[in-house]
Amino acid sequence: MDAANTKTLEELLKNYTPEPLEYDPEIDGGDEFLIRDQLLEEKERLKDVVTKLKEKQRETRKVRR
């Protein structure tokens, strides 16, 4: 940055006062973590189901030599 741009930026920020923003769950996605938790729980449940089914299939498998 050259001196002219820096001075302009300093002038712009001299009167800047930050304002607090309000949190809105609809806009900010406040329930996304709930959806993620539900999906992770469903994934774990389905992994258990698949594991049990695979174990069941292995029991009936016969070894041929």
Beta strands, then each sheet from edge to edge (+ up, - down):
end
